[in-house]
Amino acid sequence: MTHAPVLDIQSVALAADFIRRNPFALLVTTYHNRPVTTHLPVLIKESHGQIKLYSYLAKTNAQWKHLEFEEALVLFRETQVVPLVQDLTETPILPPHQSRSLLVYGDCNIIHDQNRVYELLEMMIKKFEQKSFGKWLASSSDFKESLISSLISFELKVNDLKFQDIACQTNIMQELCS
């Protein structure tokens, strides 16, 4: 029996807020010692100092076939441009970017219960495709079942998380000359 890791409550709250503000992520797994990645939307459930992430992959994406066999990484990224003050006599440079990433490590479990898959898909449509939600509700049950059967939904139980702050300069010449 494995025990859920104990994450710092403050870190969990900060991570949950970060994920809610940046809900698109990169899922990273490995297959035959090579990284495999997919960009996907993510929903989050936070409870009692634990985080669970929910998303889906198309069955045509082979990444789902090895999702449950090893720890996965989910990478969330936030970027903002920081104004740069400079002397007008200098060569203009592009402003630097302040980038913050959240690395989330965890174990994935495929969701087999079709009712849960349906609920997850409906929550995804409400959050990420609000304009399409009326069409979804009006769709036939055959269409909905067909769509659901083409997806693999999964839950990732977070084992560890880490924030990374990076300041990067976008002017290539300045980087080369440093």
HUNOR-V787922 format. One record per run of one state. SS is the DSSP state (H for helix, E for strand, - for the rest). FROM is the first residue (numbers start at 1). TO is the last residue. If there is no record, write none. Layout:
ss=SS from=FROM to=TO
ss=SS from=FROM to=TO
This chain:
ss=- from=1 to=8
ss=H from=9 to=21
ss=- from=22 to=23
ss=E from=24 to=31
ss=- from=32 to=33
ss=E from=34 to=41
ss=- from=42 to=42
ss=E from=43 to=47
ss=- from=48 to=49
ss=E from=50 to=58
ss=- from=59 to=61
ss=H from=62 to=66
ss=- from=67 to=71
ss=E from=72 to=81
ss=- from=82 to=96
ss=E from=97 to=110
ss=- from=111 to=113
ss=H from=114 to=128
ss=- from=129 to=129
ss=H from=130 to=138
ss=- from=139 to=140
ss=H from=141 to=149
ss=- from=150 to=150
ss=E from=151 to=168
ss=- from=169 to=171
ss=H from=172 to=177
ss=- from=178 to=178
